[in-house]
């Protein structure tokens, strides 16, 4: 285990969560860290427990039955708690994530649709509505890309791709001076920026297009005011200085060298994102794309601490209402993740 007591391997995970009872105790500790408090009458104290129903507690004062999964992404689910915990472990600790088909097979879920819905509900636990803005002391690269929507026989330039806007922090490496010196010894010319920096926190959002309103709203809602914002020369970014940011645009004109020098991190993010969507999920529909972006952002922002992501999913999920069946399939339940 790691120093915080979290299992770091499959055998350890199985020892910590051997059955539904152990999962229920863990979930209870997340919801009531200082002890059970009845949400009905407010009484604080030890509740009645049922060996046959580990996910239910009964208040000794008002006799109300309290479900441990109420107001979580697991609410009203007929699946065992242990299945949810294994699912959260798989989706949070495996670097490329899980497709619904893999999820179904590994957890022995009979119906594909059930596995698909469980995965999306776990993704709801990856959303942090009160997330902080990114940037501040770190510059932020902002750009857009197109995902999906391949067409054939509809004419040149016609597509049904979805526009995704992204923003990523550019942080200086602690050993930047050492890296720069080594690079100068091995190469001629200046040291490329991407050799000295790494990507910090990321934000991604599906937008209707590259209009000024979409771009400015995204920046205002995700980037700390006063941050240095780097973009390409698209006219939609011309109003950024007036929003309270230091704007550094550059007309790239498709020049690879300029792109590598000015926007290296966000283009690397988009490249890896496209590879992940095609490689793990073999493409996704537009209506569910934001949910997959949420997963990618969640995993990316916790990539240096992969084993703590499981705890984050269940901790966040304990304060998020589960999407309904209708909401899930409408694609309207998702919000950008932090």
C-alpha positions in Angstrom: 0.0 0.0 0.0 1.0 3.6 -0.4 1.6 5.8 2.7 -2.0 6.9 2.8 -3.3 3.3 3.1 -4.6 3.0 -0.4 -4.1 -0.3 -2.3 -1.6 -0.1 -5.1 -2.1 -3.5 -6.6 -4.9 -5.9 -7.5 -4.1 -8.4 -4.6 -4.1 -5.5 -2.1 -7.3 -4.1 -3.5 -9.0 -7.5 -3.1 -7.8 -7.7 0.5 -9.0 -4.3 1.4 -12.4 -4.7 -0.4 -13.2 -8.4 -0.2 -17.0 -8.1 -0.1 -19.9 -5.7 -0.2 -19.6 -5.2 3.6 -16.1 -3.8 3.3 -17.2 -1.5 0.4 -20.1 -0.3 2.5 -17.8 0.6 5.4 -15.5 2.6 3.1 -18.4 4.4 1.4 -19.8 5.2 4.9 -16.5 6.7 5.9 -16.5 8.9 2.8 -20.0 10.2 3.4 -19.6 10.7 7.2 -15.9 11.1 8.1 -16.6 11.9 11.7 -19.4 9.4 12.2 -22.9 8.7 11.0 -25.4 11.6 11.1 -29.0 10.8 10.1 -30.0 13.0 7.1 -33.7 12.7 8.3 -33.6 13.8 12.0 -30.0 15.0 12.3 -29.1 12.5 15.1 -25.4 11.7 15.4 -24.4 8.3 16.6 -24.0 4.6 15.7 -26.8 3.3 13.4 -28.3 -0.2 13.2 -26.7 -2.3 10.6 -28.0 -5.2 8.5 -25.7 -8.1 7.6 -27.9 -9.0 4.6 -28.1 -5.4 3.4 -24.7 -3.7 4.0 -25.7 -0.7 1.8 -28.5 0.3 4.3 -28.2 1.9 7.7 -31.1 2.5 10.1 -31.2 5.5 12.4 -31.7 4.5 16.1 -33.7 7.6 16.7 -36.2 8.0 13.9 -35.9 4.4 12.5 -35.4 5.8 9.0 -33.5 3.5 6.6 -30.7 5.4 4.9 -29.1 4.1 1.7 -25.4 4.6 1.4 -25.7 5.1 -2.3 -28.4 7.8 -2.1 -27.3 11.0 -3.8 -24.4 9.2 -5.5 -23.8 7.9 -9.0 -24.7 4.4 -7.6 -28.2 5.5 -6.4 -31.0 2.9 -7.2 -28.5 0.6 -8.8 -29.2 -3.1 -8.5 -25.5 -4.0 -9.0 -23.5 -5.0 -5.9 -21.3 -2.4 -4.3 -18.3 -4.6 -5.0 -19.0 -4.4 -8.7 -19.0 -0.6 -8.5 -15.8 -0.6 -6.6 -14.0 -2.9 -9.0 -15.3 -0.8 -11.9 -14.0 2.4 -10.2 -10.6 0.7 -9.7 -10.4 -0.4 -13.3 -11.4 2.9 -14.8 -9.1 4.9 -12.6 -5.9 2.9 -12.5 -5.5 1.6 -16.0 -3.7 4.2 -18.1 -5.7 3.8 -21.3 -9.0 3.5 -19.5 -11.7 1.0 -20.3 -14.1 0.6 -23.2 -17.6 -0.6 -22.3 -16.9 -4.0 -23.9 -13.8 -4.5 -21.8 -15.7 -3.3 -18.7 -18.5 -5.8 -19.4 -16.1 -8.7 -19.9 -13.9 -8.1 -16.8 -16.8 -7.6 -14.4 -18.9 -10.3 -15.9 -21.8 -8.0 -16.6 -24.4 -9.8 -18.7 -25.7 -6.8 -20.8 -23.5 -4.4 -22.7 -25.9 -1.6 -22.1 -25.6 -2.0 -18.3 -21.8 -1.8 -18.5 -22.1 1.3 -20.8 -24.4 3.1 -18.3 -22.2 2.1 -15.3 -19.1 3.6 -17.0 -20.9 6.8 -17.8 -22.1 7.1 -14.2 -18.6 6.6 -12.9 -17.5 9.4 -15.3 -20.1 11.6 -13.6 -17.9 11.1 -10.5 -15.0 12.6 -12.3 -16.7 16.0 -12.6 -15.7 18.6 -10.0 -18.2 21.5 -10.4 -16.2 23.8 -8.1 -12.9 23.3 -9.9 -10.3 26.1 -9.7 -9.2 28.1 -12.7 -5.9 27.1 -14.3 -2.9 29.4 -15.1 -2.0 32.2 -12.7 1.8 32.1 -12.5 1.9 29.5 -15.3 1.2 30.5 -19.0 -1.7 28.8 -20.6 -2.0 27.5 -24.2 -5.4 27.7 -25.8 -6.5 26.1 -29.1 -9.2 24.1 -30.8 -9.4 20.9 -32.7 -12.0 18.8 -34.6 -12.9 15.3 -33.6 -14.9 12.5 -35.3 -17.4 13.1 -38.0 -15.7 11.4 -41.0 -17.7 11.6 -44.2 -17.5 10.1 -47.7 -19.1 11.2 -50.9 -20.5 14.5 -49.5 -18.2 16.9 -51.3 -14.9 18.5 -50.6 -14.7 20.3 -47.3 -17.9 18.8 -45.9 -17.6 17.2 -42.5 -19.6 16.5 -39.4 -16.8 16.9 -36.9 -17.2 18.3 -33.5 -15.2 21.4 -32.3 -13.3 20.9 -29.0 -11.5 23.8 -27.3 -8.7 23.1 -24.9 -6.5 25.0 -22.4 -3.4 23.6 -20.7 -0.9 25.1 -18.3 2.8 25.2 -19.4 5.0 24.6 -16.4 8.7 24.9 -16.2 10.6 21.7 -15.3 12.6 21.7 -12.1 15.6 20.5 -14.0 15.2 22.9 -16.9 18.7 24.3 -16.6 20.3 20.9 -16.6 18.2 19.8 -19.6 19.1 23.0 -21.5 22.8 22.5 -20.9 22.7 18.9 -22.0 20.7 19.8 -25.2 23.3 22.5 -26.1 26.0 19.9 -25.8 24.3 17.5 -28.2 22.7 19.9 -30.7 23.3 23.3 -32.4 21.0 26.3 -32.1 18.5 27.2 -29.4 16.8 24.9 -27.0 13.2 24.0 -27.9 10.7 25.1 -25.4 9.1 21.7 -25.1 12.5 20.3 -23.8 12.2 22.6 -20.8 8.5 22.5 -19.9 5.7 20.0 -19.1 1.9 20.2 -19.3 0.1 21.1 -16.1 -3.6 21.1 -15.6 -5.9 20.7 -18.5 -9.5 21.7 -19.5 -11.5 20.5 -22.5 -14.9 21.4 -23.7 -17.2 20.7 -26.7 -18.3 23.9 -28.3 -20.6 24.8 -31.2 -17.9 26.4 -33.2 -14.9 28.8 -33.2 -17.0 31.9 -32.7 -15.7 34.7 -30.4 -18.4 34.1 -27.8 -17.5 30.4 -27.4 -13.8 31.0 -27.1 -14.0 34.0 -24.7 -16.5 32.2 -22.5 -14.3 29.1 -22.3 -11.3 31.2 -21.3 -13.2 33.3 -18.7 -14.6 30.2 -17.1 -11.4 28.1 -17.0 -8.4 30.4 -16.9 -7.4 32.6 -13.9 -7.7 36.3 -14.7 -4.3 37.9 -15.4 -2.8 34.8 -16.9 -0.6 34.9 -20.0 -2.6 33.2 -22.7 -1.0 31.9 -25.9 -3.1 31.3 -28.9 -2.8 31.2 -32.7 -3.8 34.2 -34.8 -7.5 33.3 -35.2 -9.6 36.5 -35.0 -11.9 35.0 -32.4 -9.2 35.6 -29.8 -8.7 39.3 -30.5 -10.8 40.3 -27.5 -8.8 38.3 -25.0 -6.7 41.3 -23.8 -9.9 43.2 -22.9 -11.0 40.3 -20.6 -8.0 40.8 -18.3 -5.4 38.5 -19.8 -1.9 39.0 -21.2 -2.5 37.8 -24.8 0.3 36.4 -26.9 -1.1 35.4 -30.3 0.9 34.1 -33.3 -0.2 33.5 -36.8 1.0 29.9 -37.4 -0.1 29.4 -41.0 0.4 25.7 -40.8 4.1 26.1 -40.0 5.2 23.1 -38.0 8.2 24.8 -36.4 6.1 27.8 -35.3 3.5 25.5 -33.8 6.1 23.5 -31.9 7.7 26.7 -30.5 4.4 28.6 -29.7 1.8 25.9 -28.8 3.7 22.7 -28.1 1.7 21.4 -25.2 -1.9 21.8 -26.4 -1.1 20.2 -29.7 0.5 17.2 -28.0 -2.7 17.0 -25.8 -4.9 16.9 -28.9 -2.8 14.3 -30.6 -2.9 12.0 -27.6 -6.6 12.6 -27.1 -7.4 11.5 -30.7 -5.2 8.4 -30.3 -7.0 7.5 -27.0 -10.5 7.9 -28.5 -9.7 5.8 -31.5 -7.5 3.3 -29.8 -9.5 2.6 -26.6 -13.0 3.5 -27.7 -12.8 3.2 -31.5 -14.5 6.6 -31.8 -17.4 8.1 -29.8 -20.7 9.8 -30.7 -21.0 13.6 -30.5 -23.7 13.4 -27.8 -21.4 11.5 -25.4 -18.1 13.2 -26.4 -18.0 15.6 -23.4 -18.3 12.6 -21.0 -15.2 11.1 -22.6 -13.4 14.5 -22.5 -14.2 14.6 -18.8 -12.6 11.2 -18.3 -9.5 12.2 -20.3 -9.1 15.5 -18.3 -9.6 13.6 -15.0 -7.0 11.0 -15.9 -4.6 13.6 -17.4 -4.7 15.9 -14.4 -4.0 13.0 -12.0 -1.4 11.2 -14.2 1.3 11.6 -11.6 -0.9 10.1 -8.9 -2.8 7.3 -10.7 -3.5 5.3 -7.6 -5.3 8.1 -5.8 -7.7 8.6 -8.7 -9.9 5.8 -7.5 -10.4 7.5 -4.2 -11.2 10.8 -6.0 -13.9 9.1 -8.1 -15.8 7.7 -5.2 -15.2 10.8 -3.1 -16.5 13.1 -5.7 -19.3 10.7 -6.7 -20.6 10.8 -3.1 -21.7 14.4 -3.7 -23.0 14.2 -7.3 -26.4 13.2 -8.4 -26.5 10.2 -10.8 -27.6 10.9 -14.3 -31.0 9.6 -15.3 -31.4 7.1 -18.2 -33.0 9.8 -20.3 -30.4 12.4 -19.4 -27.6 10.0 -20.2 -28.8 9.3 -23.6 -29.7 12.9 -24.4 -26.0 13.8 -23.7 -27.1 16.8 -21.7 -26.1 15.6 -18.2 -22.4 16.2 -18.5 -20.4 19.2 -17.4 -16.7 19.8 -18.1 -14.4 18.1 -15.6 -11.7 19.6 -13.5 
